[in-house]
C-alpha cells in the first residue's frame, strides 16, 4: 500500500534523523541527506537537541584525546 502523504517521503522521522546524525559524524552526508536532516530539524526540537548533544560530545572527545596524547592526561599511569 503506497504512503498516503507525499511529503512523508521528503521529511524523515526522528529515527532516521538520529541515524543520519550519527552517520554524519563518521562521513560527510550527501546533499539529499543534509537537506532531509535540516528540514526535520526545523520542526523538531528533540532532534535539534540530540544533534547539538552529539556535536558537543564529539568535540569533548576530541579535546579529551588531545589532552591524553602526551601520556599525562586523565587515567595515565604515574
Secondary structure as UniProt FT lines:
FT   HELIX           7..10
FT   HELIX           14..26
FT   HELIX           31..41
FT   TURN            42..43
FT   HELIX           45..67
FT   TURN            68..70
FT   TURN            74..75
//
